[in-house]
Amino acid sequence: MDKFEEFGKRIDEELQRLRHFIEEEVAPETERRGAIFLREVSEKLSAAASKLESRTAARDAGAPKPQA
């Protein structure tokens, strides 16, 4: 029974170490990279929206206006 309890304690200790590692090392870096990625995507989406608006404006400028 002592071996089983020692095994359980060892597992608990390792799980605590793993949790600490994830919370202190992995999560901050993941959040930093996620923020960079979102900023890059945001810039690309803004550029795509600008292109669509330009195409729409060019089309509207060249098309005859319907008479009411």
mmCIF file of the N, C-alpha and C atoms, coordinates in Angstrom:
data_MODEL
# 
_entry.id   MODEL 
# 
loop_
_atom_site.group_PDB 
_atom_site.id 
_atom_site.type_symbol 
_atom_site.label_atom_id 
_atom_site.label_alt_id 
_atom_site.label_comp_id 
_atom_site.label_asym_id 
_atom_site.label_entity_id 
_atom_site.label_seq_id 
_atom_site.pdbx_PDB_ins_code 
_atom_site.Cartn_x 
_atom_site.Cartn_y 
_atom_site.Cartn_z 
_atom_site.occupancy 
_atom_site.B_iso_or_equiv 
_atom_site.pdbx_formal_charge 
_atom_site.auth_seq_id 
_atom_site.auth_comp_id 
_atom_site.auth_asym_id 
_atom_site.auth_atom_id 
_atom_site.pdbx_PDB_model_num 
ATOM 1   N N  . MET A 1 1  ? 0.821   -1.200 0.000   1.00 0.00 ? 1  MET A N  1 
ATOM 2   C CA . MET A 1 1  ? 0.000   0.000  0.000   1.00 0.00 ? 1  MET A CA 1 
ATOM 3   C C  . MET A 1 1  ? 0.861   1.257  0.000   1.00 0.00 ? 1  MET A C  1 
ATOM 4   N N  . ASP A 1 2  ? 2.004   1.212  0.668   1.00 0.00 ? 2  ASP A N  1 
ATOM 5   C CA . ASP A 1 2  ? 2.887   2.377  0.700   1.00 0.00 ? 2  ASP A CA 1 
ATOM 6   C C  . ASP A 1 2  ? 3.343   2.748  -0.696  1.00 0.00 ? 2  ASP A C  1 
ATOM 7   N N  . LYS A 1 3  ? 3.640   1.765  -1.498  1.00 0.00 ? 3  LYS A N  1 
ATOM 8   C CA . LYS A 1 3  ? 4.085   2.037  -2.874  1.00 0.00 ? 3  LYS A CA 1 
ATOM 9   C C  . LYS A 1 3  ? 2.994   2.741  -3.667  1.00 0.00 ? 3  LYS A C  1 
ATOM 10  N N  . PHE A 1 4  ? 1.754   2.313  -3.460  1.00 0.00 ? 4  PHE A N  1 
ATOM 11  C CA . PHE A 1 4  ? 0.634   2.912  -4.178  1.00 0.00 ? 4  PHE A CA 1 
ATOM 12  C C  . PHE A 1 4  ? 0.466   4.373  -3.761  1.00 0.00 ? 4  PHE A C  1 
ATOM 13  N N  . GLU A 1 5  ? 0.579   4.656  -2.461  1.00 0.00 ? 5  GLU A N  1 
ATOM 14  C CA . GLU A 1 5  ? 0.454   6.022  -1.971  1.00 0.00 ? 5  GLU A CA 1 
ATOM 15  C C  . GLU A 1 5  ? 1.603   6.889  -2.487  1.00 0.00 ? 5  GLU A C  1 
ATOM 16  N N  . GLU A 1 6  ? 2.806   6.344  -2.496  1.00 0.00 ? 6  GLU A N  1 
ATOM 17  C CA . GLU A 1 6  ? 3.959   7.082  -3.026  1.00 0.00 ? 6  GLU A CA 1 
ATOM 18  C C  . GLU A 1 6  ? 3.752   7.394  -4.508  1.00 0.00 ? 6  GLU A C  1 
ATOM 19  N N  . PHE A 1 7  ? 3.228   6.417  -5.214  1.00 0.00 ? 7  PHE A N  1 
ATOM 20  C CA . PHE A 1 7  ? 2.954   6.602  -6.635  1.00 0.00 ? 7  PHE A CA 1 
ATOM 21  C C  . PHE A 1 7  ? 1.933   7.719  -6.837  1.00 0.00 ? 7  PHE A C  1 
ATOM 22  N N  . GLY A 1 8  ? 0.877   7.721  -6.036  1.00 0.00 ? 8  GLY A N  1 
ATOM 23  C CA . GLY A 1 8  ? -0.151  8.755  -6.125  1.00 0.00 ? 8  GLY A CA 1 
ATOM 24  C C  . GLY A 1 8  ? 0.405   10.132 -5.804  1.00 0.00 ? 8  GLY A C  1 
ATOM 25  N N  . LYS A 1 9  ? 1.232   10.222 -4.771  1.00 0.00 ? 9  LYS A N  1 
ATOM 26  C CA . LYS A 1 9  ? 1.842   11.506 -4.409  1.00 0.00 ? 9  LYS A CA 1 
ATOM 27  C C  . LYS A 1 9  ? 2.745   12.004 -5.537  1.00 0.00 ? 9  LYS A C  1 
ATOM 28  N N  . ARG A 1 10 ? 3.492   11.092 -6.114  1.00 0.00 ? 10 ARG A N  1 
ATOM 29  C CA . ARG A 1 10 ? 4.395   11.467 -7.214  1.00 0.00 ? 10 ARG A CA 1 
ATOM 30  C C  . ARG A 1 10 ? 3.604   11.991 -8.412  1.00 0.00 ? 10 ARG A C  1 
ATOM 31  N N  . ILE A 1 11 ? 2.495   11.343 -8.713  1.00 0.00 ? 11 ILE A N  1 
ATOM 32  C CA . ILE A 1 11 ? 1.636   11.803 -9.814  1.00 0.00 ? 11 ILE A CA 1 
ATOM 33  C C  . ILE A 1 11 ? 1.091   13.191 -9.506  1.00 0.00 ? 11 ILE A C  1 
ATOM 34  N N  . ASP A 1 12 ? 0.633   13.409 -8.270  1.00 0.00 ? 12 ASP A N  1 
ATOM 35  C CA . ASP A 1 12 ? 0.132   14.730 -7.887  1.00 0.00 ? 12 ASP A CA 1 
ATOM 36  C C  . ASP A 1 12 ? 1.204   15.800 -8.046  1.00 0.00 ? 12 ASP A C  1 
ATOM 37  N N  . GLU A 1 13 ? 2.430   15.503 -7.624  1.00 0.00 ? 13 GLU A N  1 
ATOM 38  C CA . GLU A 1 13 ? 3.530   16.463 -7.755  1.00 0.00 ? 13 GLU A CA 1 
ATOM 39  C C  . GLU A 1 13 ? 3.822   16.784 -9.220  1.00 0.00 ? 13 GLU A C  1 
ATOM 40  N N  . GLU A 1 14 ? 3.839   15.759 -10.045 1.00 0.00 ? 14 GLU A N  1 
ATOM 41  C CA . GLU A 1 14 ? 4.123   15.972 -11.469 1.00 0.00 ? 14 GLU A CA 1 
ATOM 42  C C  . GLU A 1 14 ? 3.005   16.763 -12.144 1.00 0.00 ? 14 GLU A C  1 
ATOM 43  N N  . LEU A 1 15 ? 1.771   16.500 -11.747 1.00 0.00 ? 15 LEU A N  1 
ATOM 44  C CA . LEU A 1 15 ? 0.651   17.260 -12.305 1.00 0.00 ? 15 LEU A CA 1 
ATOM 45  C C  . LEU A 1 15 ? 0.733   18.727 -11.899 1.00 0.00 ? 15 LEU A C  1 
ATOM 46  N N  . GLN A 1 16 ? 1.146   19.000 -10.673 1.00 0.00 ? 16 GLN A N  1 
ATOM 47  C CA . GLN A 1 16 ? 1.336   20.381 -10.224 1.00 0.00 ? 16 GLN A CA 1 
ATOM 48  C C  . GLN A 1 16 ? 2.433   21.060 -11.040 1.00 0.00 ? 16 GLN A C  1 
ATOM 49  N N  . ARG A 1 17 ? 3.526   20.356 -11.269 1.00 0.00 ? 17 ARG A N  1 
ATOM 50  C CA . ARG A 1 17 ? 4.618   20.910 -12.079 1.00 0.00 ? 17 ARG A CA 1 
ATOM 51  C C  . ARG A 1 17 ? 4.143   21.195 -13.494 1.00 0.00 ? 17 ARG A C  1 
ATOM 52  N N  . LEU A 1 18 ? 3.372   20.280 -14.061 1.00 0.00 ? 18 LEU A N  1 
ATOM 53  C CA . LEU A 1 18 ? 2.855   20.457 -15.415 1.00 0.00 ? 18 LEU A CA 1 
ATOM 54  C C  . LEU A 1 18 ? 1.906   21.654 -15.470 1.00 0.00 ? 18 LEU A C  1 
ATOM 55  N N  . ARG A 1 19 ? 1.018   21.771 -14.491 1.00 0.00 ? 19 ARG A N  1 
ATOM 56  C CA . ARG A 1 19 ? 0.083   22.893 -14.450 1.00 0.00 ? 19 ARG A CA 1 
ATOM 57  C C  . ARG A 1 19 ? 0.840   24.217 -14.353 1.00 0.00 ? 19 ARG A C  1 
ATOM 58  N N  . HIS A 1 20 ? 1.843   24.266 -13.494 1.00 0.00 ? 20 HIS A N  1 
ATOM 59  C CA . HIS A 1 20 ? 2.645   25.477 -13.333 1.00 0.00 ? 20 HIS A CA 1 
ATOM 60  C C  . HIS A 1 20 ? 3.352   25.824 -14.652 1.00 0.00 ? 20 HIS A C  1 
ATOM 61  N N  . PHE A 1 21 ? 3.927   24.830 -15.292 1.00 0.00 ? 21 PHE A N  1 
ATOM 62  C CA . PHE A 1 21 ? 4.622   25.054 -16.558 1.00 0.00 ? 21 PHE A CA 1 
ATOM 63  C C  . PHE A 1 21 ? 3.668   25.623 -17.602 1.00 0.00 ? 21 PHE A C  1 
ATOM 64  N N  . ILE A 1 22 ? 2.498   25.037 -17.716 1.00 0.00 ? 22 ILE A N  1 
ATOM 65  C CA . ILE A 1 22 ? 1.526   25.501 -18.713 1.00 0.00 ? 22 ILE A CA 1 
ATOM 66  C C  . ILE A 1 22 ? 1.071   26.920 -18.402 1.00 0.00 ? 22 ILE A C  1 
ATOM 67  N N  . GLU A 1 23 ? 0.749   27.191 -17.140 1.00 0.00 ? 23 GLU A N  1 
ATOM 68  C CA . GLU A 1 23 ? 0.251   28.519 -16.774 1.00 0.00 ? 23 GLU A CA 1 
ATOM 69  C C  . GLU A 1 23 ? 1.316   29.599 -16.862 1.00 0.00 ? 23 GLU A C  1 
ATOM 70  N N  . GLU A 1 24 ? 2.553   29.265 -16.527 1.00 0.00 ? 24 GLU A N  1 
ATOM 71  C CA . GLU A 1 24 ? 3.608   30.275 -16.448 1.00 0.00 ? 24 GLU A CA 1 
ATOM 72  C C  . GLU A 1 24 ? 4.465   30.381 -17.714 1.00 0.00 ? 24 GLU A C  1 
ATOM 73  N N  . GLU A 1 25 ? 4.579   29.312 -18.462 1.00 0.00 ? 25 GLU A N  1 
ATOM 74  C CA . GLU A 1 25 ? 5.474   29.308 -19.623 1.00 0.00 ? 25 GLU A CA 1 
ATOM 75  C C  . GLU A 1 25 ? 4.721   29.255 -20.952 1.00 0.00 ? 25 GLU A C  1 
ATOM 76  N N  . VAL A 1 26 ? 3.798   28.342 -21.062 1.00 0.00 ? 26 VAL A N  1 
ATOM 77  C CA . VAL A 1 26 ? 3.119   28.103 -22.337 1.00 0.00 ? 26 VAL A CA 1 
ATOM 78  C C  . VAL A 1 26 ? 2.053   29.161 -22.613 1.00 0.00 ? 26 VAL A C  1 
ATOM 79  N N  . ALA A 1 27 ? 1.185   29.418 -21.652 1.00 0.00 ? 27 ALA A N  1 
ATOM 80  C CA . ALA A 1 27 ? 0.054   30.326 -21.871 1.00 0.00 ? 27 ALA A CA 1 
ATOM 81  C C  . ALA A 1 27 ? 0.495   31.729 -22.274 1.00 0.00 ? 27 ALA A C  1 
ATOM 82  N N  . PRO A 1 28 ? 1.449   32.361 -21.582 1.00 0.00 ? 28 PRO A N  1 
ATOM 83  C CA . PRO A 1 28 ? 1.827   33.721 -21.988 1.00 0.00 ? 28 PRO A CA 1 
ATOM 84  C C  . PRO A 1 28 ? 2.384   33.789 -23.408 1.00 0.00 ? 28 PRO A C  1 
ATOM 85  N N  . GLU A 1 29 ? 3.191   32.836 -23.784 1.00 0.00 ? 29 GLU A N  1 
ATOM 86  C CA . GLU A 1 29 ? 3.754   32.833 -25.142 1.00 0.00 ? 29 GLU A CA 1 
ATOM 87  C C  . GLU A 1 29 ? 2.660   32.593 -26.174 1.00 0.00 ? 29 GLU A C  1 
ATOM 88  N N  . THR A 1 30 ? 1.741   31.701 -25.863 1.00 0.00 ? 30 THR A N  1 
ATOM 89  C CA . THR A 1 30 ? 0.621   31.427 -26.767 1.00 0.00 ? 30 THR A CA 1 
ATOM 90  C C  . THR A 1 30 ? -0.241  32.673 -26.940 1.00 0.00 ? 30 THR A C  1 
ATOM 91  N N  . GLU A 1 31 ? -0.497  33.385 -25.847 1.00 0.00 ? 31 GLU A N  1 
ATOM 92  C CA . GLU A 1 31 ? -1.287  34.612 -25.932 1.00 0.00 ? 31 GLU A CA 1 
ATOM 93  C C  . GLU A 1 31 ? -0.560  35.671 -26.755 1.00 0.00 ? 31 GLU A C  1 
ATOM 94  N N  . ARG A 1 32 ? 0.748   35.797 -26.560 1.00 0.00 ? 32 ARG A N  1 
ATOM 95  C CA . ARG A 1 32 ? 1.524   36.777 -27.319 1.00 0.00 ? 32 ARG A CA 1 
ATOM 96  C C  . ARG A 1 32 ? 1.466   36.463 -28.809 1.00 0.00 ? 32 ARG A C  1 
ATOM 97  N N  . ARG A 1 33 ? 1.697   35.207 -29.148 1.00 0.00 ? 33 ARG A N  1 
ATOM 98  C CA . ARG A 1 33 ? 1.641   34.815 -30.562 1.00 0.00 ? 33 ARG A CA 1 
ATOM 99  C C  . ARG A 1 33 ? 0.236   34.979 -31.134 1.00 0.00 ? 33 ARG A C  1 
ATOM 100 N N  . GLY A 1 34 ? -0.779  34.681 -30.345 1.00 0.00 ? 34 GLY A N  1 
ATOM 101 C CA . GLY A 1 34 ? -2.164  34.852 -30.792 1.00 0.00 ? 34 GLY A CA 1 
ATOM 102 C C  . GLY A 1 34 ? -2.474  36.305 -31.097 1.00 0.00 ? 34 GLY A C  1 
ATOM 103 N N  . ALA A 1 35 ? -1.986  37.208 -30.251 1.00 0.00 ? 35 ALA A N  1 
ATOM 104 C CA . ALA A 1 35 ? -2.215  38.637 -30.475 1.00 0.00 ? 35 ALA A CA 1 
ATOM 105 C C  . ALA A 1 35 ? -1.536  39.097 -31.759 1.00 0.00 ? 35 ALA A C  1 
ATOM 106 N N  . ILE A 1 36 ? -0.308  38.646 -31.989 1.00 0.00 ? 36 ILE A N  1 
ATOM 107 C CA . ILE A 1 36 ? 0.411   39.007 -33.222 1.00 0.00 ? 36 ILE A CA 1 
ATOM 108 C C  . ILE A 1 36 ? -0.358  38.500 -34.435 1.00 0.00 ? 36 ILE A C  1 
ATOM 109 N N  . PHE A 1 37 ? -0.795  37.255 -34.377 1.00 0.00 ? 37 PHE A N  1 
ATOM 110 C CA . PHE A 1 37 ? -1.545  36.660 -35.481 1.00 0.00 ? 37 PHE A CA 1 
ATOM 111 C C  . PHE A 1 37 ? -2.816  37.454 -35.770 1.00 0.00 ? 37 PHE A C  1 
ATOM 112 N N  . LEU A 1 38 ? -3.563  37.799 -34.717 1.00 0.00 ? 38 LEU A N  1 
ATOM 113 C CA . LEU A 1 38 ? -4.808  38.543 -34.910 1.00 0.00 ? 38 LEU A CA 1 
ATOM 114 C C  . LEU A 1 38 ? -4.560  39.917 -35.513 1.00 0.00 ? 38 LEU A C  1 
ATOM 115 N N  . ARG A 1 39 ? -3.473  40.579 -35.121 1.00 0.00 ? 39 ARG A N  1 
ATOM 116 C CA . ARG A 1 39 ? -3.147  41.885 -35.698 1.00 0.00 ? 39 ARG A CA 1 
ATOM 117 C C  . ARG A 1 39 ? -2.821  41.752 -37.196 1.00 0.00 ? 39 ARG A C  1 
ATOM 118 N N  . GLU A 1 40 ? -2.069  40.719 -37.543 1.00 0.00 ? 40 GLU A N  1 
ATOM 119 C CA . GLU A 1 40 ? -1.742  40.500 -38.957 1.00 0.00 ? 40 GLU A CA 1 
ATOM 120 C C  . GLU A 1 40 ? -2.999  40.212 -39.768 1.00 0.00 ? 40 GLU A C  1 
ATOM 121 N N  . VAL A 1 41 ? -3.867  39.375 -39.238 1.00 0.00 ? 41 VAL A N  1 
ATOM 122 C CA . VAL A 1 41 ? -5.117  39.054 -39.934 1.00 0.00 ? 41 VAL A CA 1 
ATOM 123 C C  . VAL A 1 41 ? -5.978  40.310 -40.067 1.00 0.00 ? 41 VAL A C  1 
ATOM 124 N N  . SER A 1 42 ? -6.019  41.115 -39.025 1.00 0.00 ? 42 SER A N  1 
ATOM 125 C CA . SER A 1 42 ? -6.802  42.350 -39.050 1.00 0.00 ? 42 SER A CA 1 
ATOM 126 C C  . SER A 1 42 ? -6.320  43.281 -40.158 1.00 0.00 ? 42 SER A C  1 
ATOM 127 N N  . GLU A 1 43 ? -4.999  43.417 -40.285 1.00 0.00 ? 43 GLU A N  1 
ATOM 128 C CA . GLU A 1 43 ? -4.449  44.265 -41.346 1.00 0.00 ? 43 GLU A CA 1 
ATOM 129 C C  . GLU A 1 43 ? -4.832  43.740 -42.728 1.00 0.00 ? 43 GLU A C  1 
ATOM 130 N N  . LYS A 1 44 ? -4.752  42.432 -42.907 1.00 0.00 ? 44 LYS A N  1 
ATOM 131 C CA . LYS A 1 44 ? -5.093  41.845 -44.206 1.00 0.00 ? 44 LYS A CA 1 
ATOM 132 C C  . LYS A 1 44 ? -6.581  41.991 -44.505 1.00 0.00 ? 44 LYS A C  1 
ATOM 133 N N  . LEU A 1 45 ? -7.426  41.843 -43.496 1.00 0.00 ? 45 LEU A N  1 
ATOM 134 C CA . LEU A 1 45 ? -8.861  42.028 -43.705 1.00 0.00 ? 45 LEU A CA 1 
ATOM 135 C C  . LEU A 1 45 ? -9.193  43.476 -44.042 1.00 0.00 ? 45 LEU A C  1 
ATOM 136 N N  . SER A 1 46 ? -8.497  44.418 -43.404 1.00 0.00 ? 46 SER A N  1 
ATOM 137 C CA . SER A 1 46 ? -8.721  45.833 -43.718 1.00 0.00 ? 46 SER A CA 1 
ATOM 138 C C  . SER A 1 46 ? -8.319  46.127 -45.163 1.00 0.00 ? 46 SER A C  1 
ATOM 139 N N  . ALA A 1 47 ? -7.195  45.558 -45.588 1.00 0.00 ? 47 ALA A N  1 
ATOM 140 C CA . ALA A 1 47 ? -6.755  45.757 -46.967 1.00 0.00 ? 47 ALA A CA 1 
ATOM 141 C C  . ALA A 1 47 ? -7.765  45.151 -47.951 1.00 0.00 ? 47 ALA A C  1 
ATOM 142 N N  . ALA A 1 48 ? -8.279  43.979 -47.640 1.00 0.00 ? 48 ALA A N  1 
ATOM 143 C CA . ALA A 1 48 ? -9.264  43.340 -48.514 1.00 0.00 ? 48 ALA A CA 1 
ATOM 144 C C  . ALA A 1 48 ? -10.550 44.171 -48.576 1.00 0.00 ? 48 ALA A C  1 
ATOM 145 N N  . ALA A 1 49 ? -10.969 44.712 -47.440 1.00 0.00 ? 49 ALA A N  1 
ATOM 146 C CA . ALA A 1 49 ? -12.178 45.547 -47.415 1.00 0.00 ? 49 ALA A CA 1 
ATOM 147 C C  . ALA A 1 49 ? -11.966 46.803 -48.255 1.00 0.00 ? 49 ALA A C  1 
ATOM 148 N N  . SER A 1 50 ? -10.794 47.394 -48.184 1.00 0.00 ? 50 SER A N  1 
ATOM 149 C CA . SER A 1 50 ? -10.497 48.582 -48.985 1.00 0.00 ? 50 SER A CA 1 
ATOM 150 C C  . SER A 1 50 ? -10.563 48.279 -50.480 1.00 0.00 ? 50 SER A C  1 
ATOM 151 N N  . LYS A 1 51 ? -10.028 47.144 -50.872 1.00 0.00 ? 51 LYS A N  1 
ATOM 152 C CA . LYS A 1 51 ? -10.074 46.748 -52.288 1.00 0.00 ? 51 LYS A CA 1 
ATOM 153 C C  . LYS A 1 51 ? -11.520 46.572 -52.753 1.00 0.00 ? 51 LYS A C  1 
ATOM 154 N N  . LEU A 1 52 ? -12.333 45.933 -51.925 1.00 0.00 ? 52 LEU A N  1 
ATOM 155 C CA . LEU A 1 52 ? -13.743 45.740 -52.286 1.00 0.00 ? 52 LEU A CA 1 
ATOM 156 C C  . LEU A 1 52 ? -14.466 47.077 -52.409 1.00 0.00 ? 52 LEU A C  1 
ATOM 157 N N  . GLU A 1 53 ? -14.189 47.982 -51.481 1.00 0.00 ? 53 GLU A N  1 
ATOM 158 C CA . GLU A 1 53 ? -14.822 49.299 -51.543 1.00 0.00 ? 53 GLU A CA 1 
ATOM 159 C C  . GLU A 1 53 ? -14.378 50.057 -52.791 1.00 0.00 ? 53 GLU A C  1 
ATOM 160 N N  . SER A 1 54 ? -13.105 49.941 -53.155 1.00 0.00 ? 54 SER A N  1 
ATOM 161 C CA . SER A 1 54 ? -12.606 50.609 -54.366 1.00 0.00 ? 54 SER A CA 1 
ATOM 162 C C  . SER A 1 54 ? -13.283 50.055 -55.613 1.00 0.00 ? 54 SER A C  1 
ATOM 163 N N  . ARG A 1 55 ? -13.409 48.729 -55.670 1.00 0.00 ? 55 ARG A N  1 
ATOM 164 C CA . ARG A 1 55 ? -14.060 48.120 -56.828 1.00 0.00 ? 55 ARG A CA 1 
ATOM 165 C C  . ARG A 1 55 ? -15.512 48.547 -56.923 1.00 0.00 ? 55 ARG A C  1 
ATOM 166 N N  . THR A 1 56 ? -16.190 48.600 -55.792 1.00 0.00 ? 56 THR A N  1 
ATOM 167 C CA . THR A 1 56 ? -17.601 49.017 -55.787 1.00 0.00 ? 56 THR A CA 1 
ATOM 168 C C  . THR A 1 56 ? -17.720 50.472 -56.217 1.00 0.00 ? 56 THR A C  1 
ATOM 169 N N  . ALA A 1 57 ? -16.833 51.333 -55.716 1.00 0.00 ? 57 ALA A N  1 
ATOM 170 C CA . ALA A 1 57 ? -16.879 52.751 -56.073 1.00 0.00 ? 57 ALA A CA 1 
ATOM 171 C C  . ALA A 1 57 ? -16.595 52.935 -57.560 1.00 0.00 ? 57 ALA A C  1 
ATOM 172 N N  . ALA A 1 58 ? -15.639 52.187 -58.101 1.00 0.00 ? 58 ALA A N  1 
ATOM 173 C CA . ALA A 1 58 ? -15.312 52.285 -59.528 1.00 0.00 ? 58 ALA A CA 1 
ATOM 174 C C  . ALA A 1 58 ? -16.488 51.818 -60.377 1.00 0.00 ? 58 ALA A C  1 
ATOM 175 N N  . ARG A 1 59 ? -17.134 50.760 -59.951 1.00 0.00 ? 59 ARG A N  1 
ATOM 176 C CA . ARG A 1 59 ? -18.286 50.238 -60.683 1.00 0.00 ? 59 ARG A CA 1 
ATOM 177 C C  . ARG A 1 59 ? -19.433 51.243 -60.645 1.00 0.00 ? 59 ARG A C  1 
ATOM 178 N N  . ASP A 1 60 ? -19.660 51.835 -59.471 1.00 0.00 ? 60 ASP A N  1 
ATOM 179 C CA . ASP A 1 60 ? -20.751 52.792 -59.327 1.00 0.00 ? 60 ASP A CA 1 
ATOM 180 C C  . ASP A 1 60 ? -20.482 54.054 -60.145 1.00 0.00 ? 60 ASP A C  1 
ATOM 181 N N  . ALA A 1 61 ? -19.248 54.465 -60.248 1.00 0.00 ? 61 ALA A N  1 
ATOM 182 C CA . ALA A 1 61 ? -18.898 55.674 -60.981 1.00 0.00 ? 61 ALA A CA 1 
ATOM 183 C C  . ALA A 1 61 ? -19.066 55.474 -62.487 1.00 0.00 ? 61 ALA A C  1 
ATOM 184 N N  . GLY A 1 62 ? -18.843 54.266 -62.977 1.00 0.00 ? 62 GLY A N  1 
ATOM 185 C CA . GLY A 1 62 ? -18.925 53.997 -64.414 1.00 0.00 ? 62 GLY A CA 1 
ATOM 186 C C  . GLY A 1 62 ? -20.300 53.586 -64.887 1.00 0.00 ? 62 GLY A C  1 
ATOM 187 N N  . ALA A 1 63 ? -21.176 53.181 -63.990 1.00 0.00 ? 63 ALA A N  1 
ATOM 188 C CA . ALA A 1 63 ? -22.496 52.706 -64.387 1.00 0.00 ? 63 ALA A CA 1 
ATOM 189 C C  . ALA A 1 63 ? -23.470 53.885 -64.508 1.00 0.00 ? 63 ALA A C  1 
ATOM 190 N N  . PRO A 1 64 ? -24.354 53.829 -65.521 1.00 0.00 ? 64 PRO A N  1 
ATOM 191 C CA . PRO A 1 64 ? -25.355 54.902 -65.627 1.00 0.00 ? 64 PRO A CA 1 
ATOM 192 C C  . PRO A 1 64 ? -26.352 54.807 -64.481 1.00 0.00 ? 64 PRO A C  1 
ATOM 193 N N  . LYS A 1 65 ? -26.778 55.959 -64.032 1.00 0.00 ? 65 LYS A N  1 
ATOM 194 C CA . LYS A 1 65 ? -27.733 56.005 -62.925 1.00 0.00 ? 65 LYS A CA 1 
ATOM 195 C C  . LYS A 1 65 ? -29.137 55.732 -63.451 1.00 0.00 ? 65 LYS A C  1 
ATOM 196 N N  . PRO A 1 66 ? -29.902 54.860 -62.742 1.00 0.00 ? 66 PRO A N  1 
ATOM 197 C CA . PRO A 1 66 ? -31.274 54.626 -63.180 1.00 0.00 ? 66 PRO A CA 1 
ATOM 198 C C  . PRO A 1 66 ? -32.126 55.887 -62.947 1.00 0.00 ? 66 PRO A C  1 
ATOM 199 N N  . GLN A 1 67 ? -33.036 56.104 -63.879 1.00 0.00 ? 67 GLN A N  1 
ATOM 200 C CA . GLN A 1 67 ? -33.903 57.288 -63.743 1.00 0.00 ? 67 GLN A CA 1 
ATOM 201 C C  . GLN A 1 67 ? -35.094 56.935 -62.880 1.00 0.00 ? 67 GLN A C  1 
ATOM 202 N N  . ALA A 1 68 ? -35.454 57.880 -62.049 1.00 0.00 ? 68 ALA A N  1 
ATOM 203 C CA . ALA A 1 68 ? -36.588 57.630 -61.149 1.00 0.00 ? 68 ALA A CA 1 
ATOM 204 C C  . ALA A 1 68 ? -37.865 58.189 -61.709 1.00 0.00 ? 68 ALA A C  1 
# 
